[in-house]
């Protein structure tokens, strides 16, 4: 669905992986023009200086943070910034009439006290926390339409929630039994340097980190509790793997009833019918991270075990695309009333 007048977009935080992926994806969007790429630390510097692969593609220099200037140049602002930045800046952007899609975690949690406990920083205004629509596109897409403030889900929650929600909605698994074993590529840690992502530390290595302390835990529990209609707590373990992109979330839960793998496959295909970015695998075929790399797909597979009475659900995404920038563009499409997959019809990069 092409439009006569393109929507003008600004990207704040354009020197991180999420911001530069927004540039890559939005370059191919037929209804969008990028009018401003913004970095508080690199204003006046060519975008291609920090990312040489943008040479001849993104020719403009990076802008500084100026809300009034953004209001003149843009209609929608993508906030691809670390936690805490959006808390301060988003209220100003909304006040001047801009729509905002926030990729940080600042507006995902409805309870400010919970945010402060897990993120160790002041929460956003309570009214804005309630206003923000949680943009898990395949589940809450109808609520995104026409809104001014969308909170883009985290990468781990996207893979995990898409893998669990249909079974919980149907009452097929016991929410109190859920264990989540999640693994991510190093791009999920951002572009900043640290010992944890140092080549000699991560190469040929597998690390568990933030056990029982990851900031995505309350986000996952908040949504699952809404779906289940009761408080849900989960065991959520995260691991860093020696690959650049990708998340695999492997989930285990007790089956309530007598359901087979074929039953789960049929249930999920019905739940996600018409949502082209969720692909449910056939029986005995389990998804791998490379099979979604560079794309906005989430692939899901199942193994139901009659012996233990448990089901294993495997969900994979590209953490930078479906787990961040791709889903943000999907939310833009929904917000604007466009086709959901507009500008996102990318085949996964393989091998």
HELIX and SHEET records of a PDB file:
HELIX    1   1 UNK A   17  UNK A   26  1                                  10    
HELIX    2   2 UNK A   47  UNK A   50  1                                   4    
HELIX    3   3 UNK A   52  UNK A   54  5                                   3    
HELIX    4   4 UNK A   67  UNK A   73  1                                   7    
HELIX    5   5 UNK A   85  UNK A   95  1                                  11    
HELIX    6   6 UNK A  112  UNK A  119  1                                   8    
HELIX    7   7 UNK A  126  UNK A  131  1                                   6    
HELIX    8   8 UNK A  137  UNK A  144  1                                   8    
HELIX    9   9 UNK A  155  UNK A  170  1                                  16    
HELIX   10  10 UNK A  175  UNK A  177  5                                   3    
HELIX   11  11 UNK A  186  UNK A  189  5                                   4    
HELIX   12  12 UNK A  195  UNK A  197  5                                   3    
HELIX   13  13 UNK A  199  UNK A  202  1                                   4    
HELIX   14  14 UNK A  217  UNK A  228  1                                  12    
HELIX   15  15 UNK A  261  UNK A  271  1                                  11    
HELIX   16  16 UNK A  289  UNK A  292  5                                   4    
HELIX   17  17 UNK A  321  UNK A  325  3                                   5    
HELIX   18  18 UNK A  326  UNK A  336  1                                  11    
SHEET    1   A 6 UNK A  32  UNK A  38  0                                        
SHEET    2   A 6 UNK A   7  UNK A  12  1                                        
SHEET    3   A 6 UNK A  76  UNK A  79  1                                        
SHEET    4   A 6 UNK A  99  UNK A 102  1                                        
SHEET    5   A 6 UNK A 149  UNK A 151  1                                        
SHEET    6   A 6 UNK A 133  UNK A 134  1                                        
SHEET    1   B 7 UNK A 206  UNK A 209  0                                        
SHEET    2   B 7 UNK A 235  UNK A 241 -1                                        
SHEET    3   B 7 UNK A 179  UNK A 184  1                                        
SHEET    4   B 7 UNK A 247  UNK A 254 -1                                        
SHEET    5   B 7 UNK A 310  UNK A 317 -1                                        
SHEET    6   B 7 UNK A 298  UNK A 305 -1                                        
SHEET    7   B 7 UNK A 278  UNK A 280  1                                        
END                                                                             
